[in-house]
Every structure is written in C-alpha cells, then in structure tokens.
Amino acid sequence: MQYFNKLNLKNEKIYENLCNNNYEEIFNLFSEINNKLHTKYSKENICNNSGSTANIVILFKEKILSVNLGHSKSIIIYKDDKIIQLNQCHTPEIEEEKIRIESNGGVIKSDVWAVRGPKRICYKNNETKKHSGLTVSRSLGDFYSEQLGVISIPEVKEYDVDYNDIKMIVIATDGIWEFLTNEKVRDIILPYYEENNISGGINKLIKVGNKIWSVKNPHYIDDLSAIIMFFKY
C-alpha cells in the first residue's frame, strides 16, 4: 500500500498526466514495486514462485481509470441495473497473452494436480523445471514465471461516467468471480444497497462465495475478498 500511495492525485503533474491519458506514472509505479520485490526476496531466496495481482479503480470527476494486473475484477452497477465490467482478467488462454508465454518457452496446459481446473503456465520441454503452474499471465514478483513471459505491466482502461447514474462499484478477487457471474454478484448485493449496508453486502457476498466453493471444490477455497462502494444521491 505504501507504494500505491505514491500515486498522489493531489500532485498536479500526476493528475494532469492521467487526465491526458499518459499512464507513465502508473507503469513506473508497478515497475518499481516489482523491482523492490526482486531485490528483497531474491536475496533471501524466498517467494521465488509466488506473487500478487493488483486491481485498482481511480475515480475522477467525470471518468474512472481501471488499473488491472492479474485476475481480480471490477464492475460498475448502474441505477438501471446495467453492468459494465471494467477490466479483463489476464489468463494465459487470451491470445495475445498466450503468444507471449509460448514465445518465452512456456506451454499452457492442465497440470496433473488440477486436470479439471484452469489452464496453467508450465515449462515446455524441461522436466527439471516444474515451477510456475501459474493461472495468470500478469503478476507482481513471481520470479520463475517471469522467465516464461509473465509480465508486471498493468492494463489501464478509461471510462467516461456520470456518478449520478451509478449505484455501486464492486472490486473483488478471483475467488469471488470463479463461480459467480457479474449478474449474480449484483443480485446478492442489491438488497444491501437499499439498506445502505456495505459491510452486510460484503459479508453476504463472501458467505455465498464460501458456500459455493465448499460444494464445487471441498478440498480448497480460493481467496475471497471484496471492496464495495455505494453511490447515493
């Protein structure tokens, strides 16, 4: 969080750059974080096969910036119940991501421990290198997977908005979205919007997600985290 706080939108230059679609400050920030992870953990020889995703929503007066790296997801729910998904999830099955992975010596397949699960990034022709197994094509700090074309460059998308038309924004990790559609998430949270009860909406969303995971995959439950913003006018 201390690094993301460097994106101080009160700084006139940063704000002006972002408003003019110049995202250099964002890209530099992600590069700095990734380099710091390399410096700290590679020396200690820990977390070489572990990393993190990031999903950030920046609100301006008349627009929203979505900054995404990995497979967390954000949606806007409008007053007419229409849904806009702010970002795509970076998986190795997306064509441009797949091309980059394969050109760096990776292969995308279901691994032995998760035959029915999502496709994973593995070394193509090296039995001594069974590292990675990552299900995302972009991340921060995963040193082994970077050798196979996994990058730490976020995807930035811009949306023009009128906040008077918005009910809520939902940001959640992949564990929430694995078995819940955008529409289902909306329907779970809507009653709590009417009550102006954000914590109730979050608790219900995580409870439902946990229950579905326990049925679909009783031996494992993925991360279930969410941030919800209500807009009341």
Long-range contacts (C-beta under 8 A, 24 or more apart in sequence): 3-29, 3-32, 3-33, 3-36, 4-29, 4-56, 7-58, 9-58, 18-58, 18-60, 18-65, 19-60, 21-158, 23-156, 26-67, 26-154, 26-156, 27-153, 27-154, 30-54, 30-69, 30-140, 30-152, 30-153, 30-154, 31-152, 33-140, 33-141, 33-152, 34-140, 34-141, 34-152, 37-140, 37-141, 38-141, 38-143, 41-141, 41-143, 42-143, 47-141, 47-143, 48-131, 48-143, 48-144, 49-131, 49-132, 49-142, 49-143, 49-144, 49-145, 50-141, 50-142, 51-134, 51-139, 51-140, 51-141, 51-142, 51-145, 52-139, 52-140, 52-141, 53-136, 53-138, 53-139, 53-140, 53-173, 53-174, 54-140, 54-154, 55-87, 55-171, 55-173, 56-154, 57-86, 57-169, 57-171, 62-160, 62-161, 62-162, 63-158, 63-159, 63-160, 63-161, 64-158, 64-159, 64-161, 64-169, 65-156, 65-157, 65-158, 65-159, 66-156, 66-157, 66-158, 66-159, 67-154, 67-155, 67-156, 68-154, 68-155, 68-157, 69-138, 69-139, 69-140, 69-152, 69-153, 69-154, 69-155, 70-136, 70-138, 70-139, 70-174, 71-135, 71-136, 71-174, 71-177, 72-171, 72-172, 72-173, 72-174, 73-171, 73-172, 73-174, 73-177, 74-169, 74-170, 74-171, 74-172, 75-169, 75-170, 75-182, 75-185, 75-186, 76-159, 76-161, 76-166, 76-168, 76-169, 77-166, 77-167, 77-168, 77-169, 77-170, 77-186, 77-189, 77-190, 78-165, 78-166, 78-167, 79-165, 79-166, 79-167, 80-165, 81-167, 81-186, 81-190, 83-182, 83-183, 83-186, 84-159, 85-182, 86-157, 86-159, 87-155, 87-157, 88-155, 89-136, 89-174, 89-177, 90-136, 90-137, 90-138, 90-155, 91-118, 91-119, 91-135, 91-136, 91-137, 92-119, 92-120, 92-121, 92-134, 92-135, 92-136, 92-137, 93-119, 94-137, 97-137, 97-138, 98-137, 100-137, 100-149, 100-151, 101-137, 101-148, 101-149, 101-150, 102-149, 103-149, 104-147, 104-148, 104-149, 105-147, 105-148, 105-149, 106-132, 106-148, 106-149, 121-145, 121-148, 121-150, 123-148, 163-231, 163-233, 164-233, 166-231, 167-193, 167-230, 167-231, 168-193, 168-228, 168-229, 168-230, 168-231, 169-228, 169-229, 169-231, 170-226, 170-227, 170-228, 171-226, 171-227, 171-228, 172-205, 172-225, 172-226, 172-227, 173-222, 173-223, 173-224, 173-225, 173-226, 174-222, 174-223, 175-209, 175-213, 175-221, 175-222, 175-223, 175-224, 175-225, 176-205, 176-206, 176-209, 176-224, 176-225, 176-226, 178-213, 178-222, 179-209, 179-212, 179-213, 179-216, 180-208, 180-209, 180-212, 189-228, 193-230, 196-230, 196-232, 198-228, 198-229, 198-230, 201-228, 202-226, 202-227, 202-228
